[in-house]
Amino acid sequence: MPAKAWLINTARGAVVDEEALFNALNSEKLAGAALDVFESEPYAPISSKKDLRKLENVIMTPHISSSTTEACQRMAERCLANISYAEATEYHKMDLLNPEVKTKK
């Protein structure tokens, strides 16, 4: 990444090596970071000497990036739709992570 780039992580904490990120930010090899997820939640620094909270070029939020009004509305709508599909035994329309569970007794 170019030195003027900002790293943004709203996916999973384990995607980013926090020690390498600290080193890159501290040595100005990276302009900044915006983080909503961390390897350890709530955030716990790898060591007191490598605490991302002490860097001025880091923005941290407490794992809330998906908590927009629109996202919460969509999740509620999908939940209700899944309940309706289950009641109608229209399992094929449901958001199932493991569809094979519907056939287990």
Protein Blocks (a to p, Z undefined) as FASTA:
>chain_A
ZZkbccddfkbfklpcfklmmmmmmnopafbdcdfbdfbdcdddfbfklcfklpmkbccd
ehillmcfklmmmmmmmmmmmmmmmmnopmklpccfblmlmmpZZ
